[in-house]
Amino acid sequence: MSKYRTAMGKTIDMAALTAKNEKTRAVGNMKVNARGDTIDAQGRVIRTATAKVNDSYNKTVGNRSAQPVRNKPKTQPPKPNIDLSQLNEFEREIEENLEEELEIEKIKAQELKNK
């Protein structure tokens, strides 16, 4: 596949040559090794070539399913402070039962998830 013949007639296996030297610092002003990993002055890998490819792919693809999933904590909005003395009898009854109904709905949702 990746075997080439030189002008002098020798055969060179380029795949074996690149595999042998993939950790060697590349010549040029880019701080990379032969594999494409970003490296520091001592030759330690800072960022792999695979990570760079994944980031550039995620930037170009507009599909949300291709983007990495980040777990964002769900924050509940603060409960409004309601002065029950300003409400009429019907409104007070609704406010008092609201928390109980929310608890019941949470329990129902948990049961549906467990099934």
SVG drawing of the C-alpha trace seen along z (x, -y; Angstrom):
<svg xmlns="http://www.w3.org/2000/svg" viewBox="-63 -42 83 44">
<polyline fill="none" stroke="black" stroke-width="0.4" points="0.0,0.0 2.4,-2.7 5.5,-1.1 7.4,-3.3 10.4,-2.7 13.2,-5.3 15.0,-6.4 17.9,-4.1 15.5,-1.1 15.2,-0.7 11.8,-0.1 10.6,-2.3 7.6,-1.4 6.2,-4.9 3.7,-3.5 6.4,-1.8 8.5,-4.9 5.8,-7.2 4.8,-4.8 8.4,-4.6 8.8,-8.3 5.3,-9.6 6.5,-10.9 9.5,-12.8 9.2,-16.6 8.3,-17.8 10.6,-20.2 9.1,-23.7 7.7,-26.5 4.5,-24.6 4.9,-23.0 3.7,-19.5 5.1,-16.0 5.0,-13.9 1.5,-12.6 0.0,-16.1 -0.2,-16.3 0.6,-19.8 3.7,-19.5 5.7,-21.7 9.4,-22.6 10.3,-19.3 8.3,-17.2 5.4,-16.4 2.0,-16.1 -0.2,-19.1 -3.2,-18.3 -3.7,-15.2 -4.4,-15.3 -7.7,-13.4 -8.9,-16.1 -8.1,-18.8 -10.0,-17.0 -13.0,-16.4 -13.1,-20.1 -13.0,-21.3 -15.7,-18.8 -18.0,-20.0 -17.5,-23.6 -18.5,-23.0 -21.4,-20.6 -24.6,-22.4 -26.4,-19.3 -27.0,-19.3 -26.8,-15.5 -23.2,-15.7 -22.2,-18.2 -20.8,-16.9 -23.2,-16.6 -22.5,-18.8 -24.4,-18.2 -25.6,-21.6 -27.1,-21.7 -30.8,-22.4 -31.5,-25.4 -35.0,-26.0 -36.3,-29.6 -36.8,-31.0 -40.3,-30.7 -42.2,-34.0 -43.1,-35.2 -46.9,-35.5 -48.6,-37.3 -51.6,-35.1 -53.4,-37.8 -53.9,-39.8 -55.6,-36.8 -59.2,-35.9 -60.4,-32.6 -60.3,-30.7 -56.8,-32.0 -55.5,-31.0 -56.8,-27.5 -55.1,-27.2 -51.8,-28.4 -51.8,-26.0 -52.6,-23.0 -50.1,-23.9 -47.0,-22.5 -48.8,-19.2 -49.9,-18.9 -46.3,-19.5 -45.0,-16.8 -47.6,-14.3 -46.6,-15.2 -42.9,-14.5 -43.8,-11.1 -45.8,-10.2 -42.9,-11.2 -40.5,-9.1 -42.8,-6.1 -43.1,-6.5 -39.3,-6.6 -38.9,-3.5 -41.3,-1.5"/>
</svg>
